[in-house]
Amino acid sequence: MPLYFFHFYYMGQFSVKDRIMSFKYAFKGIYFLLKEEHNARIHLVASLFVVILGFYFRIKAAEWQWLIFSISFVFVVEALNTCIENLADFIHLDQHPQIGKIKDIAAAAVLISAIGAALIGLIIFIPYLYDLPS
Ligand SMILES: Nc1ncnc2c1ncn2[C@@H]1O[C@H](COP(=O)(O)OP(=O)(O)OP(=O)(O)O)[C@@H](O)[C@H]1O
């Protein structure tokens, strides 16, 4: 019997219903993120503003690609940061220097992604704002 047969056997039956449910859970995750994380809401407002600006200046396809990538990247990092914070609180609700360090490093990841996104935004929009060749 080929090895991959056992692999698929142990994975269980493929189910369209289960796949649809996994989408539902993921959307629930987006709902939790926007409901509980103020930073995610700020990012949403900033993203909408930048998208409106993109349409206003009719930016190029390659510029949209960078914009979409940086917007989604910050959301991804924010979601992972929220997971880490929730897990840390679940494991150890009391104050602990190690938990503090873990949360600080997770917050650093969000900050780094946000700085990167802001720089990409500036590189795209400054030429449009000052009518420079982009
Ligand atoms: N259990 C803990 N032990 C030690 N320090 C902690 C603990 N919980 C939080 N801290 C410190 O407080 C900071 C803020 O933690 P908190 O969980 O409030 O995140 P937050 O500021 O609400 O983050 P976000 O804005 O992403 O929701 C952490 O980065 C960490 O330095």
PDBQT file of the ligand as one rigid body, heavy atoms in Angstrom, charges set to zero:
ROOT
HETATM    1  N1  LIG A 201       0.780  39.464  32.506  1.00  0.00    +0.000 N 
HETATM    2  C1  LIG A 201       1.676  40.434  32.328  1.00  0.00    +0.000 A 
HETATM    3  N2  LIG A 201       2.861  40.436  32.950  1.00  0.00    +0.000 NA
HETATM    4  C2  LIG A 201       3.763  41.401  32.753  1.00  0.00    +0.000 A 
HETATM    5  N3  LIG A 201       3.597  42.456  31.925  1.00  0.00    +0.000 NA
HETATM    6  C3  LIG A 201       2.443  42.518  31.247  1.00  0.00    +0.000 A 
HETATM    7  C4  LIG A 201       1.413  41.532  31.403  1.00  0.00    +0.000 A 
HETATM    8  N4  LIG A 201       0.369  41.869  30.610  1.00  0.00    +0.000 NA
HETATM    9  C5  LIG A 201       0.742  42.989  29.991  1.00  0.00    +0.000 A 
HETATM   10  N5  LIG A 201       1.968  43.378  30.356  1.00  0.00    +0.000 N 
HETATM   11  C6  LIG A 201       2.699  44.584  29.848  1.00  0.00    +0.000 C 
HETATM   12  O1  LIG A 201       1.735  45.538  29.430  1.00  0.00    +0.000 OA
HETATM   13  C7  LIG A 201       1.864  45.775  28.011  1.00  0.00    +0.000 C 
HETATM   14  C8  LIG A 201       0.483  45.922  27.415  1.00  0.00    +0.000 C 
HETATM   15  O2  LIG A 201      -0.179  44.673  27.508  1.00  0.00    +0.000 OA
HETATM   16  P1  LIG A 201      -1.690  44.467  27.080  1.00  0.00    +0.000 P 
HETATM   17  O3  LIG A 201      -2.039  43.052  27.219  1.00  0.00    +0.000 OA
HETATM   18  O4  LIG A 201      -2.520  45.474  27.799  1.00  0.00    +0.000 OA
HETATM   19  O5  LIG A 201      -1.605  44.813  25.577  1.00  0.00    +0.000 OA
HETATM   20  P2  LIG A 201      -2.284  46.047  24.884  1.00  0.00    +0.000 P 
HETATM   21  O6  LIG A 201      -1.498  47.289  25.120  1.00  0.00    +0.000 OA
HETATM   22  O7  LIG A 201      -3.725  46.010  25.218  1.00  0.00    +0.000 OA
HETATM   23  O8  LIG A 201      -2.013  45.617  23.417  1.00  0.00    +0.000 OA
HETATM   24  P3  LIG A 201      -2.955  45.961  22.204  1.00  0.00    +0.000 P 
HETATM   25  O9  LIG A 201      -2.936  47.464  22.131  1.00  0.00    +0.000 OA
HETATM   26  O10 LIG A 201      -2.303  45.272  21.045  1.00  0.00    +0.000 OA
HETATM   27  O11 LIG A 201      -4.278  45.375  22.572  1.00  0.00    +0.000 OA
HETATM   28  C9  LIG A 201       2.640  44.559  27.475  1.00  0.00    +0.000 C 
HETATM   29  O12 LIG A 201       3.327  44.863  26.275  1.00  0.00    +0.000 OA
HETATM   30  C10 LIG A 201       3.548  44.249  28.630  1.00  0.00    +0.000 C 
HETATM   31  O13 LIG A 201       4.682  45.097  28.634  1.00  0.00    +0.000 OA
ENDROOT
TORSDOF 0
